[in-house]
Amino acid sequence: MNSRGSGVDIEILGALVVTEGGISVTPTMPKVRQVLALLAFFADHVVPVSALTEELWAGRPPRSARTALQTYVLQLRELITAALSAQGPDKETVSAKDVLVTCPGGYLLKTGGGASDVREFERLAGRGYRAVGDGDHAGGARLLRESLAIWRGAPFADVQLGKQLEMEAARLEESRLCALDRCIEADLELGRHRELLAELTLLVSRYRTHENLCRQFMIALQRSGRRSEALDVYRKLRGTLMRELSLEPSVALRQLQRSILLAHSDGAATAAELASHVTRAG
């Protein structure tokens, strides 16, 4: 995020970082961090006690669950109080209860105009999607790259995750992959296939069954004159899909493989070459 000032700033896309007026209020105790992570994700919205209890104890809360949760909230407020005090007399009229608010049935973390890396990511990515949709591939690619640059690692990277946070982390990762996919498509439209090769090599290695990343890698390799390597990407993907998921690649990917097989400097592959690659892919 670009700026820090008054209010609560939240960073979730990587290690959890929550600050009040630039001063950390991120606790070290695992369950207190878990409470703060959920409150921070739903900042400016009430998080029900039931949701916090489920996150912390996965449907098996101890008898002391309500008391324990109140203790965790108290510990967070102590950190907020210290941060407010360190900011001087301007903050004397604000209390920790104004920042971490008790509401009927739950708690609410007020950002007070502070920044959120998730909100900034979604704002920039949304602008990028619209730009690409309007045909501005260069502007869209730039905005999507800016949105992706906000990420510092896996969401809630240093937080113990319960069911709710796991679900939200998975949703955020999917949002990141969607932005990445659209960004690469825009870069391919702009003829930046050679610049994408190193990035796609890493991505395909990390997401071994992600067909669209493999498709983009195959296109970038083919356009860079590395047709044989593009076919090897397909062959490896097919092997992984068959071995791990008992699935064949999609029709679109099979069609791309065939079009690459048939492509040659003179417009067509030899029959022997075609047969060779089909045998290897099978």
N, C-alpha and C positions, 0 to 999 in steps of 0.2 A: 504494500500500500504506500501511496506517495506521501501522505502527511499524517501527522499525529498532533492532536491538540486536546482541548477539553472534551470530556465525555469518555465513554468506554470504547476502546478499539479492540477488535476481535480478529484473531488469525486462527483459522482452522485447517487451512490447506497445507498441512505439514504438522509440525509440533504445535501444540496448543499454546497460544500466547494471548493473554487478555490483560490489558492495561487500563488504568483509570488516570487520565491526564498524563499519559506517558509513563506511569509508574506501574510496575507489574503487580497484579493481584492474582497471579496464577499459583495455586497451591502445589505442594509436593506430594501430599498424601493421595494415594490412588483413588479412593472413593470420592474424596472432595473434588479432585480433578474431574472425575466422571460427572458429578453433579454440575460443575461449572461448564463442562463441555456441552451438556444438553441444554442448559440455560443459555449459553452463548449461541448455539446453533439456532435456537428459537428466540433470539434476542428481540425484545419489544413485544413479545407475545407471552401469554400466561402458559407455563408448563404445569400441568396438573400433578399433584402429589402422587397420584396413581401411576403416572408415566415415569416419574423419578424413581418410585419404588420398584417398578418393573425393570427399569434399566439397571438398578443397583443389585437387585436380588433375583431377577429372572423368575418371578412367580413363586419364589420360596422365601418371602421376607421373614426375618426373625420377629419375635414378639416386640422387640425394642425398635423396630424399623422406623416408626414415626419419630421417636426420640432421637435416634441416630441421625435421621435426615435433618431434624431441627439443629442438631449439633454441627452438621456439615455446613448448613446455611450460616450459622453463627460464626464458624471459622472463616467462611468467605467474607462475611461482613467485617470481621476484624481486619482482614487484609485490605478491604476497601477503605475502612476508616483510616488505616495507616497511610494509604495512598492519598486520601483527601487531606489529611493533616499535613503531609509533606508538601502540598501545593500552596500552603500559605493561607492568609486571612480571606482571600477571595472565595475559598471553598468552605468557610466556617458555617455558612447557612445550609449546606448540603450534608445530609447524613448518609450513612451506609444503607439505611432503610429506604432512602429515596432512590438509591441505585439498584439494590436488590430488594424488590418490593414483595411484601406478603399480600397475596390476593385471595379472594374466596376460592378455596380448593387448590391453590397452587402458588407458584412464585414467578416473578417476572424480572428479568435483567434489563434495565433501561440503558440504552446506549447514549442517550443525551446528545445525539448528533455525531457520535463517534463513527469510525470507519469499520467496515467488515470486508475481509478479503473475499468471502463467498459472494457478497452482494456486488463487489467490484468486478469479480470474474464474470458473473452473470450479466452485468450491465455491458461490459465490453464485448463479450461473446454475442449477446443479442444484437448489438450494433454491427458486429462482423457478419452475422447471418443475414441481416437486412441488406448490408452493402453487397454481399455476394449475390443475393437474390435479385438485386437491382442491376447486376452485371458489372459492378465495380470490384473485380477480383483483386486488384492491387490493394485497395483500401480495406477490403474484407480480410485479406490475408494479414495485413498489418494489425488490424484490430484483434483478430483471433490470436495472433502471436503475442500481443500485449496481454490478452486475457490468460493465456497459458503461462506466461512468464510470472504470473502472480503465485503459481503453485510452487511450494518449497519441498513437497514430498507427499506421501499418502495422507488423506484426511485423518485428523486426530491421531497422528503418528505415534505419539507417546502417551496415549490415553487407553486405559483398560476399557474395552468396548462391550457393552451389553447388546441386547437384541435391537433396540432402537437406534443406537449409534452405529451399529454394524450396517443396518439398513440405509441410514443416511450417508454413511461413508461410501457404500456401493453406488448409491444414486449419484453422489458427487463424482466418483470415478467415471461413471457412465457419461456424465455431462462433459467431463474433460475429454474423454475419447471422442465424443461427438464433435466437440470444437476442433480437436486435432484432425479428425477426418475431414471436416469441411475446409480447414486451413490447407491441408495437403492437396485437396481437390483444386482449391483456388491457385495454389502454386503450380500445379500441373497445367492448369489453364494458361498460366503466364509463361509456360515453357521453362520452368525452373527444375526440370527433372534431374539434372546433374547435381544441383545443390541439395536435393532431397535424398540422395543415395545413402549418405552416412546416417542420417536420422532414421530412414526407413529400415536400414540394416539392424539398428538397435531395437526399433519398435517391433519388427517381425520376430526378432529373437525373444522379446519379452512377451508378446501376445501371439503365441504360436498357432492358435486356432482362429485368429481374427482374419476372416476372408477378405474384407475390404482393404486392410492394410497390405495384405499379400497382393491383392489386385493392383494397388497403387505402386507397390514395389516392382511388380512385373512390368508395368507400363513405363516406370522411370528407367528401368534397366533396358528395356527394348528401345526406348527413344535415345538412350545413351550408346546404342550399338552393342549391347551386351545381351544378345538374344538367348544364348545358351544358359547364361546365369538366370535369366527370367524364367526359363523352363525348369531349371533346377528348383527355384522358389516354389513353383507349382507342385513339382514332384514331392518336395519335402512336406508341404502343407497337406497334400493328399495322404501321404503316409501317416502324418500325425492325426488327421481326422479319422482315418480308418482304424488306427491303433487305439486311440483314446475315446472316440465317440461312435465308432462304427458308422460313419457317415461319409458320403462322397462329397466333393466340392460342389458348389452351386452350379446351376446351368450357365449362369453368366461367366463364372470363372473358367468353366470348361470351354466355353466359346472363346474366351480370351486366349487360353492356352493353344487352341487350334489355330486361331488367327496368327499367333506368334510363330507357330510351327510352319504355317504356310507362307509367312513373310520371308523374303530373301532379297538380296541386293538386286536380283533380276526379276523379282516379283513372285517367285514360287520356290518352295523347298523341293529338293529331289525326293523321289519316292522312298529311297533308302533312308534318308535323313528323317523323314516323317515317320516311317516305320520304327526307326530306332528310338525316337523320343516317345512314341506312343507305348512301346514295350517298356521303357524305363518308368513312365508314369503309371503304368498298370501294375 
